[in-house]
């Protein structure tokens, strides 16, 4: 991801409510899966692994947000676990394992959450953020631990 993309996502994160944040996490997971596939095709093994690890980090954030209060929640978690396993296999085998299938599942889930986000009236998680440049500690921590280490 470029620094400009990180800035765009930073702004979106500061304005997102819970369902909006889920959409962003789906997008970021998909972006890093695609970057990993591109790196693999170009023979850049370290970049492939970094991208897949990054995708896995975002997927784990989605997993932590998941509510298993009903069958739909269990079904979504089952998909997350399947995708996580494919990401792990890709890292271990040092080649893409079912990543196109995973991207397809993520796209369908993202589309569903986009529809949910359109009707979600919940306030943004960071509703009192005045400026994106004055990054709150929570967002700064998120960026440092999730985005920036993989941007080398």
C-alpha positions as CSV (number, residue, x, y, z in Angstrom):
1,X,0.0,0.0,0.0
2,X,1.2,3.5,-0.7
3,X,1.4,6.2,1.9
4,X,-1.5,8.0,0.0
5,X,-3.7,4.9,0.3
6,X,-2.9,4.7,4.0
7,X,-3.9,8.3,4.5
8,X,-7.2,7.6,2.7
9,X,-7.9,4.6,4.8
10,X,-6.9,6.5,8.0
11,X,-9.5,9.2,7.2
12,X,-12.1,6.5,6.4
13,X,-11.4,4.7,9.7
14,X,-11.8,7.9,11.7
15,X,-15.3,8.4,10.1
16,X,-16.5,4.8,10.2
17,X,-19.0,3.1,12.5
18,X,-18.8,-0.6,13.3
19,X,-20.3,-1.8,10.0
20,X,-18.3,0.7,8.0
21,X,-15.1,-0.5,9.8
22,X,-15.9,-4.0,8.7
23,X,-16.2,-2.9,5.1
24,X,-12.8,-1.2,5.4
25,X,-11.3,-4.4,6.9
26,X,-12.7,-6.5,4.1
27,X,-11.2,-4.1,1.5
28,X,-7.8,-4.2,3.2
29,X,-7.8,-8.0,3.5
30,X,-8.6,-8.3,-0.2
31,X,-6.0,-5.7,-1.2
32,X,-3.3,-7.5,0.6
33,X,-4.3,-10.9,-0.8
34,X,-4.1,-9.3,-4.3
35,X,-0.8,-7.8,-3.5
36,X,0.4,-11.2,-2.3
37,X,-0.7,-12.9,-5.5
38,X,1.0,-10.2,-7.6
39,X,4.2,-10.6,-5.6
40,X,4.2,-14.3,-6.0
41,X,3.7,-14.1,-9.8
42,X,6.7,-11.7,-9.9
43,X,8.9,-14.0,-7.9
44,X,9.1,-11.8,-4.8
45,X,8.7,-14.4,-2.0
46,X,9.3,-12.1,1.0
47,X,6.8,-9.6,-0.3
48,X,4.3,-12.4,-0.9
49,X,4.7,-13.6,2.7
50,X,4.4,-10.0,4.1
51,X,1.2,-9.4,2.1
52,X,-0.4,-12.6,3.2
53,X,0.5,-12.0,6.8
54,X,-1.0,-8.5,6.5
55,X,-4.2,-10.0,5.0
56,X,-4.3,-12.4,7.9
57,X,-3.9,-9.5,10.4
58,X,-7.0,-7.8,9.0
59,X,-8.9,-11.1,8.8
60,X,-8.2,-11.6,12.5
61,X,-9.6,-8.1,13.2
62,X,-12.8,-9.2,11.4
63,X,-12.8,-12.4,13.5
64,X,-12.6,-10.4,16.7
65,X,-15.5,-8.2,15.6
66,X,-17.7,-11.2,14.8
67,X,-20.7,-11.9,16.9
68,X,-21.7,-15.5,17.1
69,X,-25.2,-14.9,18.4
70,X,-27.0,-16.9,15.7
71,X,-26.4,-19.3,12.9
72,X,-25.4,-16.5,10.5
73,X,-22.6,-15.5,12.9
74,X,-21.4,-19.1,13.1
75,X,-21.5,-19.4,9.3
76,X,-19.5,-16.2,8.9
77,X,-17.0,-17.4,11.5
78,X,-16.7,-20.7,9.6
79,X,-15.8,-18.7,6.4
80,X,-13.2,-16.7,8.4
81,X,-11.6,-19.8,9.7
82,X,-11.5,-21.4,6.2
83,X,-9.9,-18.2,4.8
84,X,-7.4,-18.1,7.7
85,X,-6.4,-21.7,7.0
86,X,-5.8,-20.9,3.4
87,X,-3.7,-17.9,4.3
88,X,-1.7,-20.1,6.7
89,X,-1.2,-22.8,4.1
90,X,-0.1,-20.1,1.6
91,X,2.6,-18.9,4.0
92,X,3.8,-22.4,4.9
93,X,3.8,-23.7,1.3
94,X,5.2,-20.3,0.0
95,X,2.6,-20.2,-2.8
96,X,-1.0,-19.1,-3.1
97,X,-3.5,-21.7,-1.8
98,X,-7.1,-21.1,-2.8
99,X,-6.6,-17.3,-2.6
100,X,-9.0,-16.6,-5.5
101,X,-11.7,-18.5,-3.7
102,X,-10.9,-16.6,-0.5
103,X,-11.1,-13.3,-2.3
104,X,-14.5,-14.3,-3.7
105,X,-15.8,-15.0,-0.2
106,X,-14.4,-11.8,1.1
107,X,-16.0,-9.8,-1.8
108,X,-19.5,-11.3,-1.1
109,X,-19.1,-10.6,2.6
110,X,-17.9,-7.0,1.9
111,X,-20.9,-6.5,-0.4
112,X,-23.3,-7.6,2.4
113,X,-21.7,-5.3,4.9
114,X,-21.8,-2.4,2.4
115,X,-25.5,-2.8,2.3
116,X,-25.7,-3.0,6.0
117,X,-23.5,0.1,6.4
118,X,-25.9,2.1,4.2
119,X,-28.7,1.6,6.7
120,X,-26.6,1.7,9.8
121,X,-27.3,4.8,11.9
122,X,-24.7,4.1,14.6
123,X,-22.4,7.0,15.3
124,X,-18.8,6.7,14.1
125,X,-16.5,4.9,16.5
126,X,-14.3,8.0,16.7
127,X,-17.0,10.6,16.5
128,X,-15.1,13.3,18.4
129,X,-12.0,13.2,16.1
130,X,-11.6,16.8,15.0
131,X,-8.7,16.4,12.5
132,X,-7.3,13.4,10.8
133,X,-3.8,14.9,11.3
134,X,-4.3,14.7,15.1
135,X,-4.4,11.0,15.1
136,X,-5.9,9.5,18.2
137,X,-3.9,7.1,20.2
138,X,-6.1,4.1,19.3
139,X,-5.8,4.9,15.5
140,X,-2.1,5.5,15.8
141,X,-1.7,2.2,17.6
142,X,-3.7,0.5,14.9
143,X,-1.6,2.0,12.1
144,X,1.7,1.2,13.8
145,X,0.8,-2.4,14.5
146,X,-1.2,-3.3,11.4
147,X,-0.3,-1.0,8.5
148,X,3.2,0.4,8.8
149,X,5.3,-2.6,9.6
150,X,4.4,-4.2,6.3
151,X,5.0,-1.1,4.2
152,X,8.8,-1.5,3.9
